[in-house]
Amino acid sequence: MTPLDYYREQCNKGQILEDEQQLMALNYFQTLFAHLLQEHKRRQRFFAAWTKPCLVQGLYVWGGVGIGKTFLMDCFYHCLPFIEKKRMHFHQFMAFIHAELKKYQGKKDPLQLIAKKIAQETMVLCFDELLVADIVDAMLLGRLFKALFSQGVCLVATSNVMPDELYKNGLQRQLFLPAIALLKQHTSVIHVPTQIDYRLRHLRRAGVFYRSQDELAQEKMEKSFAILANGEVIPENTVEINGRSIVVKKQANDVIWFDFNSICNIPRSQHDYLAIAKKYHTVFISDVPMISAKEKDIISLFIRLVDVLYDARVRVVMSSVELVEKIYQEGHMIFDYARTRSRLLEMQSEAYLTANSAYYNLNST
């Protein structure tokens, strides 16, 4: 199966929506995929051990958050039919490099030794979210990239910025410029523009509020999440907010899904909700219950959460056991909830859903 085959398969399953910009970028992955299969076959021949490996030109894929860069790379990585491949988040890779440097302390040219070790078991190295913020990393990368490329390692990377913008305004940035030059020399730089808002279009069509009793509610929310996540689901069941872990049902780079109890039935700070609103453009909340007059803390947190999300124009996809009007019907916060009820109703409107253009290109409907 090729990366394009896998992409089509995920579209047919409803996991993602087909996107023209992604397909254009995927053509580069298709070409690289074919070249790597040829090179891998060549390296398996008997005499290949005595010849220098050919360096296959890699890819550097950059663009804004939520456009599917990681998913495209994962399609490519998933389809590579050999084991000499490695996929890591960039900060994990750098942590590995620093650990290896300690092992090789005192050795001559340790980065060359580390690169040789990597090349012995890795033909393709995939980095997710290449970002350089640390001066120590910046000083290492030029020599490290040179060593890896000299050993025939093909590099595939995603980033939010073009190579020339890496480590911008960093200390002694001139010493990092050789690393940028090497990236541009040994990878094809591909820009994936911000896509037309297919994900928002889906929300308009599918709706954002569901009744928990609806047998299809969970399935509809799952599909909406998959489309909004755009293939960039993070396989972790907790997220750290202000130094504390919160259990989640699902999460992606800019979309998150909480069960009501994990976000409103455990003491939370206003700062937790503010941090969530700052990081995510869409928040899923499932199984909002009826809240009684006695449950003062719960209704207080729910009201606070809705207020914060509303003020930040965060989109909310929610399931509840009752209609919004009936979630809280009596108690000392009934007047406060009247505002919340009004906001929840407004959050379903076309105007609200299209209000936040920070994450989407809203020039098409």
C-alpha positions, -999 to +999 in steps of 0.1 A: +000+000+000+013+034-009+008+066+011-019+077-014-037+044-011-036+047+027-049+083+025-078+073+003-086+045+027-088+069+056-110+092+036-134+064+027-136+054+064-146+090+073-115+095+094-105+126+074-119+148+047-101+148+014-082+180+009-066+193-023-036+209-006-029+177+013-031+157-019-006+180-036+018+175-007+012+138-007+025+136-043+060+144-029+056+117-003+046+093-031+077+101-050+100+098-020+083+065-011+092+050-045+128+063-043+132+048-009+119+014-020+145+014-048+173+024-025+163-001+002+163-028-024+198-017-036+211-018+000+200-054+004+223-066-023+254-085-013+279-059-025+261-030-010+279-033+023+311-023+005+297+008-012+287+041+002+249+044+006+231+068-017+214+097+001+178+100-009+165+136-009+141+139+020+112+162+027+107+193+049+069+199+052+058+231+068+026+251+074+002+262+101-013+242+129-040+217+121-034+214+084-026+177+085+012+177+082+017+150+109-010+129+093+006+130+059+040+120+074+023+092+093+006+079+061+041+078+046+057+062+076+030+036+080+034+024+044+072+020+044+075-018+042+109-021+060+120-019+096+149+005+091+128+036+099+123+057+129+096+083+138+101+106+168+088+139+180+118+163+175+122+171+213+123+133+220+150+130+194+171+157+209+167+142+244+180+110+229+210+128+213+219+144+247+217+111+264+240+095+238+265+123+241+268+115+278+276+079+269+303+090+244+318+116+266+355+117+261+353+101+226+366+118+195+339+133+174+309+118+193+283+131+170+298+112+141+297+080+162+261+086+172+251+093+135+269+060+125+250+041+152+217+056+140+224+049+104+231+012+111+195+007+120+177+037+104+174+045+067+146+070+071+143+094+101+110+112+106+108+142+128+074+156+139+073+193+148+109+204+142+114+234+164+146+248+177+144+270+208+175+260+227+209+274+220+226+241+229+204+222+204+211+249+178+248+245+182+246+207+178+223+205+148+246+216+121+272+190+129+246+164+136+227+169+103+260+168+084+269+135+101+235+119+095+235+129+058+270+116+053+258+082+066+230+081+041+201+088+065+171+103+047+153+130+068+116+137+067+104+165+090+073+186+097+074+221+111+052+251+116+078+274+100+100+274+069+137+264+073+148+300+071+126+309+101+140+282+124+157+296+156+148+331+144+163+357+167+180+330+187+213+336+205+243+333+181+220+323+153+247+327+127+262+295+141+229+277+133+228+288+097+248+259+084+221+235+098+195+254+078+217+252+046+220+215+051+183+210+055+176+230+023+203+210+005+191+175+015+153+179+017+127+192-007+109+220+012+071+217+008+046+243+020+011+231+029-011+262+028-039+267+053-068+247+039-104+258+031-125+252+062-138+217+055-138+210+092-160+240+100-183+231+071-187+196+087-197+212+120-223+233+103-238+202+086-234+177+115-244+199+143-226+205+176-251+195+204-264+160+209-286+141+233-267+114+252-297+090+247-294+092+210-278+059+199-259+077+172-246+106+194-213+089+203-207+078+167-215+113+154-191+129+179-164+104+171-167+112+134-167+150+141-136+146+163-118+126+137-125+152+110-116+182+132-084+164+144-075+159+107-055+128+114-033+144+142-047+124+172-024+123+202-025+088+217-025+099+253-055+097+278-043+126+299-033+162+292-013+184+315-029+217+323-011+241+347+010+212+361-019+189+367-031+159+347-067+158+334-082+127+320-094+131+284-113+108+260-094+120+230-070+148+221-052+163+191-031+194+185-059+219+187-090+198+196-097+180+229-125+158+242-134+157+279-160+137+298-181+161+318-170+145+351-133+150+344-137+187+336-165+198+359-170+173+387-135+176+401-122+210+416-108+231+388-093+265+387-104+293+364-068+292+351-073+256+340-102+267+318-083+297+305-054+275+295-077+251+277-094+279+258-060+293+248-047+260+235-078+244+217-101+259+191-127+232+197-136+214+230-158+183+231-178+176+263-197+144+266-225+133+289-235+165+306-259+154+333-289+171+349-275+192+377-295+196+409-298+225+433-275+207+458-246+204+433-235+240+438-198+233+430-206+214+398-230+240+383-205+268+393-177+250+374-199+243+344-210+280+342-174+291+346-162+267+318-189+279+294-181+315+301-144+311+294-150+291+262-176+316+250-154+346+257-125+330+237-149+320+209-139+283+214-163+260+196-180+234+217-194+200+207-215+186+235-238+158+244-261+160+274-289+139+289-313+168+286-319+198+265-297+228+274-328+245+289-333+217+313-298+209+325-302+231+356-337+241+366-336+252+402-310+265+427-293+296+438-274+300+405-305+298+383-300+334+371-264+327+363-274+296+344-298+317+324-268+334+308-250+301+303-281+286+286-283+316+263-246+312+255-249+275+248-277+282+224-257+309+207-227+285+204-248+264+180-253+294+156-236+300+123-223+334+135-206+318+165-191+289+146-176+312+121-165+339+146-130+325+153-109+327+122-076+323+140-074+286+131-092+285+098-094+302+064-130+312+063-131+325+027-152+296+015-185+280+026 
